[in-house]
């Protein structure tokens, strides 16, 4: 989106989320600021390639516990593989250098991309993510529960949509609430565009099977801002602080009351922090 001659900004979304999760108000702010916006579906989600036949075995909660103890599980693919996809997209589009913005799991992917390919990255903005290191404060179990217990296989379209809406409501910003109607509308659009639960399972496994990303974060040389909500129940603020500590010269922005989303009421605040960082490139 935007003028192809403007500096590109690659947006990398998180677990189980399609490119639609980067809202149009968010994207429009970047376009109006003079950037070309590139959204995409990570592997195994939306309209992107599916890793058919790659099974994840075992209990997801046990995999998470192993991860928290520093013992990653064997998985079909890792966050590092997903970072390769992002770089491959830049190659396909003929883009030599880009600004990169990653949210949640997308922030983990961003750390790998920027750490492995510093010559390709103009600036780094990471939203509500972590270094994925063991012994960081775990998620609130109430926020994690919907991810660990998806709808049954025989669930109807409407039941799945309601479950997805509840999931985002649970992890969303209570001080800057999004209405239930808006959550359901977003979940409906995502479901009708491409619902693929097996991919969500594999993406979650990729996070728990990758291990610490600190070694990648420490290699980042581009101007970096880490943005994290003080009320995030899924990825605790300690996760963002760990990234900021690992990336030399980075800026940490803690947003009071923000949880694991970018509500419309905070778009200007978040975009402002991103643009302040991109201007340093």
HUUR-V427432 format. One record per helix or strand of 2 or more residues. SS is the DSSP state (H for helix, E for strand). FROM is the first residue (numbers start at 1). LEN is the number of residues. If there is no record, write none. Layout:
ss:from:len
SS:FROM:LEN
SS:FROM:LEN
This chain:
ss:from:len
E:7:6
H:19:3
H:24:9
E:35:5
H:60:9
H:79:14
E:98:6
H:105:12
H:118:3
E:121:7
H:141:8
H:157:15
H:180:15
H:197:14
H:214:4
E:223:7
H:237:10
E:251:5
H:264:15
